[in-house]
């Protein structure tokens, strides 16, 4: 006879990472280090674990110690809204890329969702947001080889029955492109589009080189990132946020159960012209940040950077390279279409997921919050663009 119980995690950061690395769907954004980065900017981490406890039925007459086995986990982030001086204590709860569990188990899924919904009500949350990697299909819908995941569709139906809502505020990319690293380097090159292979060789022929970056190069890399955001029209955060991320994760890979990252810098004649940050956790590599200058773009440094990242991830023992981000709507009008075509050229496959879902635990405040968020985001994006221009103007 067994039962499942939820309780706060009592161990340290390394122990938490080992635990979640063993769970289905383990993800970089559920690591202890990512939560500590968020804690530095106002979020309050609440690590939770679910354990199966029971006594073997075949020895009912003997006294035996209950077995405990972690079967699910969630690094819940809490953002306080109203606390001091207010009658109501309101907050937001977010589980980035979690909770982690075997989502195909209906009974386990029901228990974890019940517990999280109860937690949201207890904490006075306006909403609880989750965005686990629940796969609903591979390939984009118009592709000949596209396929749907019926189990994923069943999970979405259950969320709707539980009164969860598809979120208007999709914090992470809903879809991504992944590359299977199990083939040989020669086979990985062969899977790429011919133009991509040509551009990799062109970069090498034109003298582009790639090396690992160091912490003291972060100001230069942020400057390059600001140039990229200004040129390509996306918003980035302030320098202190990225410094916190990079200082937390930039270290050598020694154990796949502990997250780390490295910066790869492409140079032409000793001048840095492009860079990427690649993160590692649980035998998966993630391409989170990319930046480049307008100079020497014709030498295709970004193609060589990605090829070096693929090679290094494979050498590090990773099985998947997550290229982090694909369009919501697969058409040329989507802002990510050009980026997707670049990633597709590397031989990647589209993975479509359920995206972020909200549990509106406060029926009064949730509609107010969802109306205000788009306006607040517009203001924050405008401020972010101004900050980038200030950085570039002061360079």
C-alpha positions in Angstrom: 0.0 0.0 0.0 1.4 3.4 -0.9 0.6 7.1 -0.8 2.1 10.3 -2.1 3.0 13.3 0.1 4.3 16.8 -0.7 6.7 18.6 1.6 9.3 21.4 1.4 12.7 20.2 0.3 15.1 20.3 3.2 18.5 19.7 1.6 21.0 22.0 -0.1 21.4 23.2 -3.7 23.6 20.3 -4.9 21.2 17.8 -3.5 18.2 19.5 -5.1 20.0 19.4 -8.5 20.8 15.7 -8.2 17.1 15.0 -7.3 15.6 16.9 -10.3 18.3 15.6 -12.7 16.8 12.1 -12.1 13.2 13.2 -12.8 11.3 13.1 -16.2 11.5 16.5 -17.8 14.4 17.8 -15.8 15.2 21.3 -16.9 17.8 24.1 -16.4 15.1 26.6 -15.2 14.2 24.3 -12.3 17.8 24.2 -10.9 18.8 25.6 -7.5 21.1 28.1 -9.2 18.4 29.5 -11.5 16.1 30.0 -8.4 19.0 31.9 -6.7 19.3 34.2 -9.6 15.6 35.0 -9.4 15.9 35.4 -5.7 18.4 38.2 -6.2 15.7 40.1 -8.1 12.7 39.8 -5.8 11.4 36.2 -6.3 11.1 33.9 -3.3 12.0 30.3 -4.1 9.9 27.5 -2.6 11.4 24.0 -3.5 8.8 21.2 -3.1 9.2 17.5 -3.4 6.6 14.7 -3.7 7.6 11.3 -2.2 5.9 7.9 -2.5 5.7 6.2 0.9 4.6 2.7 1.6 5.1 -0.7 3.2 5.6 -3.8 1.1 2.3 -5.7 1.0 4.0 -9.1 0.9 5.3 -8.8 4.5 2.3 -7.4 6.4 3.1 -9.2 9.7 6.6 -7.8 10.0 7.4 -4.3 11.2 9.3 -2.5 8.4 10.4 1.0 7.8 8.3 3.0 5.2 10.0 3.4 1.9 10.5 6.9 0.5 11.2 7.7 -3.1 11.0 11.2 -4.7 8.8 11.0 -7.7 8.1 14.7 -8.5 9.5 18.1 -7.7 8.7 21.8 -8.3 10.8 24.9 -7.7 8.0 27.3 -7.1 8.8 31.0 -7.3 6.7 33.5 -5.3 6.4 37.2 -6.2 4.8 39.3 -3.4 2.3 42.0 -4.6 0.5 43.2 -1.6 1.8 42.3 1.9 2.8 45.1 4.3 0.1 47.5 5.3 -2.7 45.7 3.3 -5.5 43.6 4.6 -5.0 41.3 1.6 -1.7 39.5 1.0 -1.5 38.9 -2.7 1.2 37.2 -4.7 2.0 35.4 -7.9 3.3 31.8 -8.1 5.3 30.5 -11.0 6.9 27.1 -11.7 9.3 27.7 -14.6 9.5 24.6 -16.9 7.8 22.6 -14.1 6.6 20.8 -12.2 8.8 17.8 -13.0 7.1 14.4 -13.0 5.9 11.7 -15.3 3.1 13.6 -16.9 1.7 10.5 -18.5 0.6 9.1 -15.2 -3.0 10.3 -14.6 -3.1 9.5 -10.9 0.3 11.2 -10.2 -0.7 14.2 -12.3 -3.9 14.6 -10.5 -2.2 14.5 -7.1 0.5 17.1 -8.0 -2.1 19.5 -9.6 -4.4 19.1 -6.5 -1.5 20.0 -4.2 -0.3 23.0 -6.3 -3.8 24.4 -6.6 -4.3 24.1 -2.8 -0.9 25.8 -2.3 -2.0 28.7 -4.5 -5.1 29.2 -2.5 -3.2 29.0 0.8 -0.6 31.5 -0.3 -3.2 34.0 -1.4 -1.9 33.8 -5.0 -3.7 35.7 -7.8 -2.6 32.9 -10.1 -0.3 30.0 -10.3 1.6 29.7 -13.6 3.2 26.5 -14.9 4.9 25.9 -18.2 6.3 22.3 -18.2 7.6 20.7 -21.4 4.4 18.8 -22.1 5.0 17.8 -25.7 2.0 18.1 -28.0 3.7 17.5 -31.3 6.9 17.5 -33.4 7.6 19.3 -36.6 5.4 22.3 -37.5 1.9 21.5 -38.6 2.4 22.0 -42.4 5.4 19.7 -42.5 5.0 16.3 -44.2 6.7 14.6 -41.2 4.8 16.5 -38.5 3.3 14.3 -35.9 1.0 15.0 -32.9 1.2 13.7 -29.4 -2.2 12.5 -28.3 -1.1 12.1 -24.6 -0.2 15.8 -24.6 -3.7 16.7 -25.9 -5.3 14.6 -23.1 -3.3 16.6 -20.5 -4.5 19.9 -22.0 -8.1 18.7 -21.8 -7.6 17.8 -18.1 -6.1 21.3 -17.4 -9.2 22.9 -19.0 -11.5 20.6 -17.0 -9.7 21.8 -13.8 -10.4 25.4 -14.9 -6.8 26.2 -15.9 -6.4 28.8 -18.6 -3.9 29.1 -21.5 -1.9 32.0 -20.4 -1.8 35.4 -22.2 1.6 35.9 -20.6 3.9 33.3 -22.1 7.2 34.0 -20.2 9.2 31.2 -21.9 9.2 30.3 -25.6 6.3 27.9 -26.2 8.1 26.0 -28.9 11.7 25.1 -29.4 14.1 23.4 -31.8 16.2 20.5 -30.6 19.1 18.6 -32.0 19.8 14.9 -31.3 23.5 14.7 -30.5 23.8 10.8 -30.6 25.0 10.6 -34.2 28.7 11.1 -35.1 30.0 14.6 -36.0 30.1 13.5 -39.6 26.4 12.5 -39.5 25.5 15.7 -37.7 27.1 17.7 -40.5 25.3 15.6 -43.0 21.9 16.3 -41.4 22.4 20.0 -41.8 21.2 21.9 -44.8 23.7 22.2 -47.6 23.8 26.0 -47.2 24.6 25.7 -43.5 27.5 23.3 -44.1 28.8 25.7 -46.8 28.6 28.7 -44.3 30.5 26.8 -41.7 33.3 26.0 -44.1 33.2 29.6 -45.4 33.7 30.9 -41.8 36.7 28.7 -41.3 38.1 29.7 -44.7 37.7 33.4 -43.9 39.7 33.1 -40.7 36.9 33.1 -38.1 38.0 31.4 -34.9 36.1 30.3 -31.8 37.4 30.3 -28.2 35.9 30.1 -24.7 35.2 33.4 -22.9 36.1 34.5 -19.4 34.2 36.4 -16.6 36.2 39.6 -17.1 34.8 39.8 -20.7 31.2 40.2 -19.5 31.1 44.0 -20.1 32.2 43.5 -23.7 29.7 40.7 -24.2 26.9 42.8 -22.7 27.8 45.7 -25.0 27.6 43.3 -28.0 24.2 41.9 -26.7 22.9 45.5 -26.5 23.9 46.1 -30.1 22.1 42.9 -31.1 18.9 43.8 -29.3 18.9 47.3 -30.8 19.5 46.0 -34.3 17.1 43.1 -34.2 14.3 44.8 -32.2 14.1 42.7 -29.0 14.4 43.9 -25.4 17.1 42.8 -22.9 17.5 43.2 -19.2 19.8 45.5 -17.3 23.5 44.5 -17.1 23.3 43.4 -13.4 20.8 40.7 -14.3 23.1 39.0 -16.9 26.1 39.5 -14.7 24.3 37.5 -11.9 23.4 34.8 -14.4 26.8 34.5 -15.9 28.7 34.7 -12.6 26.4 32.0 -11.2 26.7 29.5 -14.1 30.1 30.2 -15.7 32.2 27.3 -14.5 33.6 24.1 -16.0 31.3 21.0 -16.4 32.3 18.4 -13.9 29.0 16.6 -13.1 25.9 16.4 -15.3 23.7 16.7 -12.2 25.0 20.2 -11.5 24.3 23.1 -14.0 27.0 25.2 -15.6 27.6 27.4 -18.6 30.3 28.6 -21.0 30.6 31.6 -23.3 31.9 30.9 -26.8 33.3 33.9 -28.7 33.9 34.1 -32.4 36.8 36.4 -33.5 38.2 37.8 -36.7 41.8 39.0 -36.5 41.5 39.0 -32.7 38.3 41.1 -32.7 35.2 39.6 -31.1 32.4 39.7 -33.6 29.8 37.2 -32.2 29.2 35.1 -29.1 26.8 32.6 -27.5 26.2 31.3 -24.0 25.6 27.6 -23.8 24.2 26.1 -20.5 24.5 22.4 -19.4 22.3 20.4 -17.1 21.3 16.7 -17.0 23.0 15.8 -20.3 21.2 18.6 -22.1 22.8 21.7 -23.6 20.8 25.0 -23.9 21.6 27.9 -26.2 20.1 30.8 -24.2 21.8 34.0 -25.4 23.3 35.0 -28.7 24.9 38.3 -29.7 26.8 39.6 -32.7 28.2 42.8 -34.3 27.4 44.1 -37.7 31.1 43.9 -38.6 32.2 40.7 -40.5 28.7 39.2 -40.7 29.5 38.2 -44.3 32.1 35.8 -42.8 29.3 33.8 -41.1 30.7 33.7 -37.6 27.3 32.6 -36.1 27.3 29.4 -38.2 30.8 28.4 -36.9 29.8 29.3 -33.3 26.9 26.9 -33.4 28.9 24.1 -34.9 31.5 24.5 -32.2 28.7 24.5 -29.6 27.3 21.3 -31.0 30.7 19.7 -31.0 31.5 20.7 -27.5 28.1 19.6 -26.2 28.6 16.2 -27.7 32.1 16.0 -26.3 30.7 16.9 -22.9 28.4 13.9 -23.0 25.1 15.7 -23.8 22.5 13.9 -25.8 20.3 16.9 -26.7 21.1 20.5 -27.8 18.1 22.8 -27.2 18.3 25.8 -29.5 15.7 27.6 -27.3 12.9 29.1 -29.2 10.7 28.7 -32.3 7.7 30.6 -33.7 4.3 30.3 -32.1 2.8 30.5 -35.7 5.0 28.9 -38.4 4.9 31.5 -41.1 7.0 34.3 -42.5 5.0 36.9 -40.5 6.2 35.5 -37.2 9.1 37.6 -35.7 11.0 34.4 -35.0 10.7 33.0 -38.5 14.2 34.0 -39.6 15.8 32.7 -36.4 13.9 29.4 -36.9 15.1 29.0 -40.4 18.7 29.4 -39.1 18.1 26.7 -36.5 16.4 24.4 -38.9 19.4 24.6 -41.1 21.5 23.1 -38.3 19.4 20.0 -38.6 17.1 20.7 -35.6 13.6 19.4 -35.1 10.7 21.5 -33.9 9.2 20.4 -30.6 5.8 21.9 -29.8 4.8 22.1 -26.2 1.7 23.1 -24.2 3.1 26.5 -23.2 2.2 28.4 -20.0 -1.1 27.7 -18.2 -2.6 29.8 -15.4 -4.6 28.5 -12.4 -6.7 31.6 -11.4 -6.8 31.0 -7.7 -8.3 34.4 -7.0 -11.4 34.9 -9.2 -11.6 38.6 -8.2 -8.0 39.7 -8.9 -7.1 37.5 -11.8 -9.1 39.4 -14.5 -7.7 42.7 -13.2 -4.1 41.3 -13.3 -4.5 40.0 -16.9 -5.8 43.3 -18.1 -2.9 45.2 -16.5 0.0 43.0 -17.5 0.0 43.9 -21.2 0.2 47.6 -20.3 2.9 47.0 -17.8 4.9 44.9 -20.2 4.6 47.7 -22.9 6.0 50.2 -20.4 8.8 47.8 -19.3 9.8 47.2 -23.0 9.9 50.9 -23.7 12.1 51.4 -20.7 14.3 48.5 -21.8 14.8 49.9 -25.2 15.8 53.3 -23.7 18.3 51.6 -21.4 19.8 49.8 -24.4 20.1 53.1 -26.3 21.7 54.6 -23.2 24.3 51.8 -23.0 25.1 52.1 -26.7 25.3 55.9 -26.5 27.7 55.8 -23.6 30.0 53.3 -25.2 
